Amino acid sequence: MLASILSPTSGSLTMDGVDAIQNHLWVKERINVISGGERNLYWRLTARENLRYFGSLYGISGPRLKERMERLLKLVGLEEAADIPVERYSKGMKQRLQIARGLINDPEYIFLDEPTLGLDIMIAKEIRSLISDLARKEGKGILLTTHYIREAEELCDYIYILEKGEMIAQGTSDALKELFQKSKKPRLIVEEPELEEALMEIIRQARQSADPAKQQTHPERGIP
């Protein structure tokens, strides 16, 4: 719905004050979606051919498209592999090309759906660094969905926690840790909780609230 593919059954959606439902074509010009995994690319085409095709879908052509393609290939570190078919790429190379594809229309807002899914630790770190630069250096608005809590803690200024389609908590990383601390008994040793630990506790409490039969008392934790 946010990507203007489906119309919402209720509620409203605006982008920069503009009704995004009535003006979905206007919205599509200003957003893009980058998925994790190896989808949304044409494997028999080269990186350059992929970018040329997707750029043409946005009405970009000529020198403008060529300049943007070369800039993006350099940005994601694929200049030397630009004319190799994507089917010969590693997972990390495909994901970097995914990011280049998602930037071909110079979007103001980007939806990132598990962008480091299945990547090894070093490639995932490179992708996170690139995402951080897009937000903090290029001013892109980014909505990131991830199951990797450390990734959310590293990249996100504000976090929403979903459990079975319901939002059960929201806030900054520090604010979510404070929610966790309030439910714990004071400790003799002061230690900063990891965000992952805090969110697991928030989700556990939400599940217990939804199912009274599973509610238990844990005196050692001081948590119902």
C-alpha positions in Angstrom: 0.0 0.0 0.0 2.8 2.4 0.8 4.4 1.6 -2.5 1.2 2.5 -4.3 0.6 -1.0 -5.6 -2.5 -1.7 -3.6 -5.3 0.7 -2.5 -5.9 0.6 1.3 -9.3 -0.7 2.4 -9.5 2.1 4.9 -7.6 5.1 6.3 -5.5 7.6 4.3 -2.0 7.8 2.9 -0.1 11.0 2.2 3.4 11.8 1.0 4.7 15.3 1.6 1.1 16.4 2.2 -0.1 15.0 -1.1 -2.9 12.3 -1.2 -0.9 9.3 -2.3 -4.0 7.3 -3.2 -5.4 9.7 -5.6 -2.0 10.7 -7.0 -0.3 7.3 -7.1 1.6 7.9 -10.3 3.1 11.0 -8.7 4.2 8.9 -5.8 5.7 6.1 -7.9 8.0 8.6 -9.5 9.4 9.6 -6.1 9.8 6.2 -4.4 11.5 2.9 -5.0 11.6 -0.6 -3.4 14.7 -2.6 -2.7 14.2 -6.3 -1.7 16.6 -8.7 -0.1 17.4 -12.0 -1.9 18.0 -12.3 -5.6 14.7 -11.1 -7.1 13.8 -8.1 -9.2 16.7 -8.4 -11.6 17.0 -9.9 -15.0 19.8 -12.5 -14.7 20.6 -12.9 -18.4 21.2 -9.2 -18.7 24.3 -7.4 -17.5 24.3 -4.8 -14.7 24.4 -2.0 -17.2 21.6 -3.5 -19.3 19.5 -3.9 -16.1 19.9 -0.3 -15.2 19.2 0.9 -18.7 16.0 -1.0 -18.8 14.7 0.1 -15.3 15.8 3.6 -16.0 13.7 3.6 -19.2 10.6 2.6 -17.2 10.9 6.0 -15.4 11.3 7.9 -18.7 15.0 8.5 -18.3 17.1 8.2 -21.4 20.1 9.6 -23.3 23.1 11.2 -21.6 21.1 11.7 -18.4 20.5 7.9 -18.0 24.1 7.1 -19.0 25.5 9.5 -16.4 23.2 8.1 -13.7 24.1 4.5 -14.5 27.8 5.1 -14.3 27.5 7.0 -11.1 25.4 4.2 -9.5 27.7 1.4 -10.7 30.6 3.3 -9.1 28.6 3.9 -5.9 27.9 0.2 -5.4 31.3 -0.9 -6.6 30.3 -2.8 -9.7 32.1 -0.7 -12.4 34.4 -3.6 -13.4 31.6 -6.1 -13.5 29.1 -3.9 -15.3 29.1 -5.9 -18.5 29.0 -9.4 -16.9 25.6 -11.2 -17.0 24.0 -11.0 -13.5 23.6 -14.8 -13.4 27.4 -15.0 -12.9 27.2 -12.6 -9.9 27.6 -13.6 -6.3 24.7 -12.9 -3.8 26.5 -9.8 -2.6 27.0 -8.4 -6.1 23.4 -9.0 -6.9 22.3 -7.2 -3.8 24.5 -4.2 -4.6 23.0 -4.1 -8.1 19.5 -4.2 -6.4 20.5 -1.0 -4.6 21.6 0.6 -7.8 18.4 -0.4 -9.5 16.4 1.1 -6.6 18.2 4.4 -7.0 17.9 4.7 -10.7 15.0 7.2 -10.5 16.8 9.2 -7.7 13.9 8.5 -5.3 13.1 10.7 -2.3 11.9 7.7 -0.3 13.1 4.1 -0.4 11.5 1.0 1.0 14.1 -1.6 2.0 12.8 -5.1 2.6 15.4 -7.2 4.5 18.3 -5.9 2.3 21.0 -8.0 3.9 19.0 -11.3 3.8 21.3 -14.3 3.2 24.5 -12.2 2.9 27.8 -13.1 4.6 28.9 -10.9 7.5 31.3 -8.7 5.5 29.0 -8.1 2.6 26.1 -7.3 5.0 28.4 -4.7 6.7 29.1 -3.1 3.3 25.4 -2.9 2.5 24.5 -1.4 5.9 27.2 1.2 5.4 25.8 2.1 2.0 22.3 2.4 3.4 23.6 4.6 6.2 25.2 6.9 3.6 22.0 7.1 1.6 20.1 8.3 4.6 22.7 10.5 6.3 24.7 11.9 3.4 22.2 11.9 0.5 19.1 12.7 2.6 17.0 9.8 1.5 14.0 8.9 3.6 14.2 5.1 4.3 11.7 2.6 5.7 13.6 -0.6 6.6 12.0 -3.9 7.5 14.3 -6.5 9.1 14.4 -9.4 11.4 18.0 -8.6 12.4 17.7 -6.5 15.6 21.3 -5.4 15.5 20.8 -4.1 12.0 17.8 -2.0 13.2 19.8 -0.7 16.1 22.7 0.3 13.9 20.6 2.0 11.1 17.3 3.2 12.4 16.5 6.5 14.1 13.0 5.2 15.1 11.8 1.6 15.4 8.3 0.0 15.3 7.9 -3.5 16.7 5.2 -5.7 15.0 3.8 -8.9 16.5 1.2 -10.8 14.4 0.3 -7.6 12.4 -0.1 -5.4 15.5 2.3 -2.7 16.6 3.2 -3.4 20.2 6.0 -0.9 20.7 7.7 2.0 19.1 10.5 4.5 19.8 14.2 5.1 19.5 16.6 2.4 20.4 17.3 4.0 23.8 13.5 4.5 24.5 12.8 0.8 23.8 15.7 -0.2 26.1 14.1 2.0 28.8 10.8 0.1 28.5 12.8 -3.1 29.1 14.6 -1.6 32.1 11.4 -0.5 33.8 10.1 -4.1 33.8 13.2 -5.4 35.5 14.2 -5.3 39.2 17.1 -3.1 40.0 20.4 -4.8 39.5 23.5 -4.6 41.7 25.7 -4.4 38.6 24.7 -1.7 36.1 24.7 -2.9 32.6 23.3 -1.6 29.3 20.8 -4.0 27.8 21.2 -4.9 24.1 18.3 -3.8 22.0 17.8 -7.4 20.9 17.3 -8.4 24.6 14.9 -5.5 25.2 12.8 -6.3 22.1 12.6 -10.0 23.0 11.2 -9.0 26.4 8.7 -6.6 24.9 7.4 -9.3 22.4 7.2 -11.9 25.2 5.1 -9.6 27.4 2.8 -8.8 24.4 2.3 -12.5 23.8 1.5 -13.2 27.4 -1.0 -10.3 27.5 -2.7 -11.7 24.4 -3.0 -15.2 25.9 -3.9 -15.1 29.7 -3.5 -18.8 29.9 0.2 -18.4 29.4 0.7 -15.7 32.0 3.1 -16.8 34.7 4.9 -15.1 37.5 8.7 -15.1 37.5 9.8 -13.8 40.9 13.4 -14.0 39.9 12.7 -11.5 37.1 9.9 -9.5 38.7 7.9 -9.8 35.5 4.4 -11.2 35.2 
